[in-house]
Amino acid sequence: MTSVKPDIEQLAEDLWAFSLEYYKCSEVETNCLQFQNEHHGNVNVLLVLLWYSIRWRRTISQSVVKELLTSIKNEVTLVDTVRTFRKNFEPKLREISDQLTEQVKPQFLAIELLLEKQMQMALVTCFNRIINLTECLPANDSIQLTDKQLLKETTEHNIEKYIATLNDDSKDALDLLKQFFVESFIEHLYSRKDI
């Protein structure tokens, strides 16, 4: 039996599905927002690194992380612009009508999500250009218990390479977030019924 190599669209859809599933885990959303708002981290970069850790079980270099960050500058600017507009607009709209605010808010969030998905496509495209994801098959989805420590180390390494690129003085807080993301990711992964 031969395995079919995925194309960019399939990889981006896989990343999006992974992101939605992982984001539902206990406290992940809260910690992602803390990472984004307090430490100016990009949640999509974090998610793509977690996704890469599980799908390919390989480590990356800090130069790859920097290239990923550079590749999404336009998408980041666009998402930040929409997010800032939404956060500034909602209180002003609420002064006029709570009901109208509640009707408009989901539409703003839908636009934000659409742009986040586009950012993930840009990340996958960049990753493919650097590492050629479409030419190397992902790791087998069945995870052996003996792989757990290796997967944890790979995930820690990849997240550390990203955290090292952030201009943030609160290293302790970032270390706690890193620990949370690695542990919750591994816990989530091993709690799935399909592995």
N, C-alpha and C positions, 0 to 999 in steps of 0.2 A: 504494500500500500504506500503510495507516495503522498506526501503532504503538499498542499497547495500554498504557495507563498502569498502572503497578503499584499494588497495594494494600499496606497496611501489613504484612500477613503475608508477602507475596512479598518485600518489601524486607527484612524481618527475616531471612527465610530466605536471601536473597542475601548479606546481611551475615555471617550465620553461616557460610555456605559459603566466603565470601572469607576469613574469620578462620581457619577450619580449614586452608585451603590455604596462606595466608601463614605461619601458625604453624609449618608443616612446613619452611620454608626454613631454610637453614643459619644457626645462631646466633640465630635470631629468638626462640625460646623462652627461651634464656639471657638475652638482652637484655631481653625483656619482664619476666621475673622480677626482674632487677636493677632495672628501672624501677619495678616494683611494690614490691619489698621495701626497696630502699635509698633511693628518692626518693618513695615513697608516691604514685606515679602510678597511674592507673586504666588498665589495659591495654585494657579495652573502649572507653573514650573514645578512646584512641590508635587503635585499630582502626577505629572508626566514622569518625574523621577521615581516615584513609588511604583507607577505602572511599569516602567522600564525594569525596575528591580525584580518584579515578579514575572514579567513576561519573558525577559531575556536572562535574568539572574547574572548580570554582569555589572561591573563598576564603570564609572565614567571619570574623566578628569575634570578639574576645575575649568580648564580651557573650553571644554565642551559646554559646561554650564554657562560660561560667559558668552559663548557663541549663541546658545539658545536665548539668552536674555537679549542679546543684540538683535536677534532675528524677529523679536516680537515688539520692538519699540513702538511701531505705529499702532498695533493692536492695543498695547497698554495705554497709550495716549487716548485712544478712542474710548476704551472702557472707563478710564479714569474721568474723562470728560462727561460721559453719560452718568456715571455714579455720582459725581459732584453735583451735576445739574439736578439729579433726582433728590439728593439729600438737601439741597438748598430750596428746591421747588416745593417739596412736600409740606414743610411748615407754612409756607406762604399760602399754599392751596388750602391747607387745613383751616387757616383763618377765615376762609370763605365758606368752606363746606367739608365737614368730616366725611359725609357720604360720597362726595365727588372724589375726595382724596382716596378713599378705599376702592373706588372704581378705577382710578388712574394708576395707583401704585402697582398692581399686578402687570399692567402693560409696560411700565418702566422696567420692572424686574425681568419681564420676558425679553425685552430688547437687550438688557444687560447680559442675560443668559445666552442669547444668540451671539453676541459679541465674544463672550467667553468661549463658546464653542468654536468660533472662528479663530480665536487665539490658539486653541488646542490644535486645530488643523495646521496653523503656522508652525507650532512647536513640532508636530509630527513630521511635517515637511522638512524642517531644518534638521531634525534628528536623522531622518532618512538620508539627507544629503551628506551628513557627517559620518554616520555609522552604516548606512545602507540597510535599514531595517527590513526592506522588502526582499533583500537577498539572503538574510539569515533568518531561519525559522525561529519562532519563539520557543522557549523551553516547554517541555511537556507540562500540561496543566496538572497532572497528578503529582502531588508533592509528597515526598517521603518524609517521615518524621525526622530522619537524620539530616534532612536539608534545612530544617528550621533555623539552626544556628548560622549556617552559611547565608541563608536568605536575610536574616537579621543583620549580619555583618555587611552584606552588600547594600542593604537599604540604609543602614547608618552611614556608610561611606558616601553614598550618593547624596544623601541629605546634608552631610557635613560639607561636601564640596559646594553646595548651594549656599548654605549659611555663611560660609567663608567669604562669599561675594557681597554680602550685605554690609552696608555702612551703618552699623548699629552698635552702640556701646553696651547695651544690656545683654552681654554674653550669657549670663546665668539664666535669664529668662528664655533666651533662644535655645540654650541647652535643654531646659525643661520641656520646651515645645518639641525639640527634636526627639527627645525621649518619648514624649506622648505620641508623636506621629509614628515612630518606629514600632512602639509597643501596640498601639491600637491597630496599626496596619497588620502586624503579624497575628494579633488576636483575631481580627476580622477574617483574615485569610484562612486561618486554621479552624474557624467556626463554620465556614461554608460547607454545605452538604455535598457540593459537587466536586470536591477534591479528594 
